[in-house]
Amino acid sequence: MKTRKGSLSDIPGVLALQEKNLFANLSEEERKAGFVTTPFTIPQLETIITAKGLFVAEDKDEIIAYIFAGTWEYFFQWAIFPFMASRLPELSFNGQSITTNNSFQYGPVCIALEYRGQGLFQKLFEEMRSTWLSDYSISITFINQVNDRSTKAHTQKLGWEIIDEFDFNGGQYFGLAYDMNRVSGPPL
């Protein structure tokens, strides 16, 4: 398994993995293993790749995982992100105010079912963290509260902290923050 920055040639593999793990395509039972909610289009993928915000893992020339990282400006095309940004003035992390200038949006992350639990999540996250560290001190994300697997993976395996809870379009979400200067791992 190899992790790296994504390239335009990865788009078909990312779309295939997305399709297999999209909330709308899974049964209630399948969703318990984790899911992604945002279906990215080819133009959206091209933009994030150009901005060096897609990270992938591959095995035998197949995309088996991806992580997105992007500016708030990029993510504002989805309604939940302007809503989240409007909440930032009320929040702080590690004694620091959170703004759209000192933070970026991380996610989604998707790992093929057969590769979960093998340390790939941490390895791929570290690839992203080391790339974005020079530009941002804080990473922000949200997780649907019904996605217990993702919440546990982020808080227990990587050390993300829940800093917010909010409702949006009938869903309940956790807002999480991560100190980009900290090498990923369980909370200290």
PLY file of the C-alpha trace (Angstrom):
ply
format ascii 1.0
element vertex 188
property float x
property float y
property float z
element edge 187
property int vertex1
property int vertex2
end_header
0.00 0.00 0.00
1.33 3.40 -0.99
0.03 6.85 0.03
0.60 10.00 -1.99
-0.93 13.23 -3.28
-3.73 12.60 -5.73
-3.44 13.22 -9.45
-5.93 13.68 -12.26
-5.42 10.05 -13.31
-6.85 8.99 -9.91
-10.30 10.43 -10.60
-11.91 7.19 -11.90
-10.64 5.26 -8.88
-11.82 7.92 -6.42
-15.26 7.97 -8.04
-15.50 4.16 -7.91
-14.56 4.08 -4.21
-16.95 6.94 -3.49
-19.81 5.09 -5.20
-19.25 1.98 -3.06
-19.30 3.97 0.19
-21.85 6.72 -0.44
-24.53 6.93 2.27
-27.32 6.99 -0.32
-26.08 3.71 -1.86
-25.79 1.71 1.38
-28.31 -0.22 3.41
-28.84 0.70 7.06
-26.72 -2.30 8.07
-23.89 -1.37 5.67
-23.84 2.20 7.04
-22.74 0.87 10.44
-19.32 0.18 8.92
-18.96 3.86 7.94
-19.92 5.96 4.96
-19.33 9.21 3.09
-22.10 11.69 2.39
-20.62 14.10 -0.17
-20.66 12.92 -3.80
-17.87 14.76 -5.62
-18.10 15.47 -9.34
-15.25 15.31 -11.85
-14.86 19.14 -11.97
-14.82 19.30 -8.14
-12.16 16.59 -8.06
-10.09 18.37 -10.71
-10.19 21.58 -8.65
-9.15 19.91 -5.37
-6.34 17.99 -7.10
-5.02 21.21 -8.62
-5.09 22.76 -5.12
-3.07 19.79 -3.75
-5.97 18.76 -1.53
-6.54 15.13 -2.50
-4.52 12.34 -0.94
-4.89 8.72 -1.95
-3.73 5.27 -1.03
-3.32 2.62 -3.68
-2.70 -1.07 -3.74
-2.07 -3.01 -6.94
-2.85 0.11 -9.02
-6.27 0.49 -7.39
-7.38 3.48 -5.28
-8.26 2.01 -1.89
-8.58 5.20 0.17
-8.79 8.97 -0.11
-8.71 12.04 2.11
-9.68 15.56 1.09
-8.29 18.82 2.48
-9.30 22.22 1.21
-9.78 25.86 1.97
-13.07 27.08 3.33
-13.52 28.91 0.02
-13.41 25.60 -1.88
-15.88 23.93 0.47
-18.32 26.86 0.57
-20.00 25.35 -2.53
-21.82 22.99 -0.11
-24.33 24.67 2.23
-23.08 23.05 5.44
-19.69 24.78 5.24
-20.86 28.42 5.27
-23.05 27.37 8.21
-20.04 25.87 10.00
-17.91 28.94 9.26
-20.61 31.15 10.77
-20.16 29.22 14.03
-16.37 29.66 14.18
-16.40 33.00 16.08
-18.09 31.17 18.99
-15.41 28.45 19.09
-11.82 28.16 20.17
-9.26 25.38 20.17
-6.12 25.09 22.29
-6.78 28.63 23.54
-6.82 30.00 20.00
-9.72 31.58 18.13
-10.66 29.64 15.02
-11.03 31.54 11.76
-11.25 30.69 8.09
-7.71 32.07 7.79
-5.98 29.87 10.37
-7.97 26.71 9.66
-8.93 24.54 6.73
-11.59 21.93 6.12
-10.56 18.29 6.23
-12.63 15.46 4.81
-14.20 13.41 3.72
-12.06 10.33 4.22
-12.97 7.02 2.67
-11.21 3.68 3.02
-12.25 0.52 1.18
-13.91 -1.87 3.61
-11.31 -4.62 3.25
-8.47 -2.21 4.13
-9.96 -0.76 7.32
-8.27 -1.43 10.64
-4.78 -1.89 9.16
-3.23 1.48 10.01
-3.92 2.98 6.58
-6.09 5.76 8.03
-3.24 7.10 10.18
-0.71 6.80 7.36
-2.91 8.64 4.85
-3.85 11.30 7.41
-0.16 11.91 8.17
0.50 12.38 4.44
-2.17 15.11 4.39
-1.09 16.68 7.71
2.55 17.03 6.73
1.54 18.72 3.46
-0.92 21.25 4.96
1.02 21.94 8.18
3.05 24.78 6.71
-0.11 26.77 5.84
-2.53 26.08 8.71
-2.36 25.45 12.44
-5.88 24.04 12.81
-7.92 21.57 10.82
-11.70 21.45 11.15
-14.15 18.75 10.12
-17.64 17.51 10.86
-18.99 14.02 11.35
-22.60 12.93 11.21
-23.44 11.74 14.73
-24.87 8.49 13.36
-21.44 7.66 11.89
-20.08 6.25 15.14
-17.24 4.43 13.38
-15.86 7.67 11.94
-16.22 9.53 15.24
-14.28 6.83 17.10
-11.62 6.59 14.37
-10.97 10.33 14.44
-11.02 10.82 18.21
-9.38 7.57 19.31
-6.94 6.79 16.48
-5.90 10.31 15.48
-6.68 12.50 18.49
-9.25 14.91 17.01
-11.27 16.81 19.61
-15.00 17.44 19.48
-15.46 21.19 19.88
-19.01 21.67 18.63
-22.37 19.97 18.09
-24.90 21.31 15.65
-28.02 20.49 13.66
-28.12 21.08 9.93
-30.88 20.10 7.48
-32.33 17.63 9.95
-29.00 15.94 10.75
-27.00 16.10 13.95
-23.25 16.63 13.63
-20.09 16.89 15.67
-17.64 19.65 14.81
-14.05 18.54 15.43
-10.66 20.26 15.49
-7.11 19.01 15.13
-3.81 20.66 16.06
-1.78 20.42 12.85
1.49 20.67 14.80
0.73 17.39 16.51
1.78 14.13 14.85
-1.36 12.02 14.55
-2.10 9.44 17.19
-4.31 8.78 20.19
-4.93 11.71 22.55
-2.19 12.25 25.13
0 1
1 2
2 3
3 4
4 5
5 6
6 7
7 8
8 9
9 10
10 11
11 12
12 13
13 14
14 15
15 16
16 17
17 18
18 19
19 20
20 21
21 22
22 23
23 24
24 25
25 26
26 27
27 28
28 29
29 30
30 31
31 32
32 33
33 34
34 35
35 36
36 37
37 38
38 39
39 40
40 41
41 42
42 43
43 44
44 45
45 46
46 47
47 48
48 49
49 50
50 51
51 52
52 53
53 54
54 55
55 56
56 57
57 58
58 59
59 60
60 61
61 62
62 63
63 64
64 65
65 66
66 67
67 68
68 69
69 70
70 71
71 72
72 73
73 74
74 75
75 76
76 77
77 78
78 79
79 80
80 81
81 82
82 83
83 84
84 85
85 86
86 87
87 88
88 89
89 90
90 91
91 92
92 93
93 94
94 95
95 96
96 97
97 98
98 99
99 100
100 101
101 102
102 103
103 104
104 105
105 106
106 107
107 108
108 109
109 110
110 111
111 112
112 113
113 114
114 115
115 116
116 117
117 118
118 119
119 120
120 121
121 122
122 123
123 124
124 125
125 126
126 127
127 128
128 129
129 130
130 131
131 132
132 133
133 134
134 135
135 136
136 137
137 138
138 139
139 140
140 141
141 142
142 143
143 144
144 145
145 146
146 147
147 148
148 149
149 150
150 151
151 152
152 153
153 154
154 155
155 156
156 157
157 158
158 159
159 160
160 161
161 162
162 163
163 164
164 165
165 166
166 167
167 168
168 169
169 170
170 171
171 172
172 173
173 174
174 175
175 176
176 177
177 178
178 179
179 180
180 181
181 182
182 183
183 184
184 185
185 186
186 187
